[in-house]
């Protein structure tokens, strides 16, 4: 019988379950990470005080279904409003695909409203964008209980744009985005045109093009 494997909540690698420690409700991490042992010990102390919390004894292995449910929430939902969305990196990629689709269809590109035009082309107008942001201030009271352990362990949160604004974190996120110079942008454009990324984008554009 093959050994049981789990996904490390810190590095995202699939590892042997015996090489991990429980660090939260349905969450495990590789034992060699710096904070894993500390968090695991804190969890055991908490378990003695809050035995039976959330309908089960913390520290006991969770069922695969329970674990998958949590993983889906952590990766694909806003931790504040719980709205499902896509990661901002995936959004940028889909917008590149949308640009190639417009070129293939010989449609006029409206540069003044380009983000809206690309989102419309890719059916993303009603899809929330999820952004990962490091947050030093305690915002746990605004987060869903499922995300509490990951947030307290990593000091990062995954939030939609609307919740970033509600929690007054949107400006902080914008300031953290690198602002390339014109020369850097030209270099990035030239590199993109000769990279394998453009080939993948073009292939996806052709595959999703409506006949």
Secondary structure, 3 states (H helix, E strand, C coil): CCCCEEECCCCCCEEEHHHEEEEECCEEEECCCCCHHHHHHHHHHHHHHCCCHHHCCCCCCCCHHHHHHHHHHHHHECCCCCCEEEEHHHHHHHHHHHHHHHHHCCCCCCHHHHHHHHHHHCCCCCCEEEEEEECCCCCHHHCCHHHHHHHHHHCEEEEEHHHHHHCCCHHHHHHHCCCCCHHHHHHHHHHHHCCHHHHHHHHHHHHHCCC
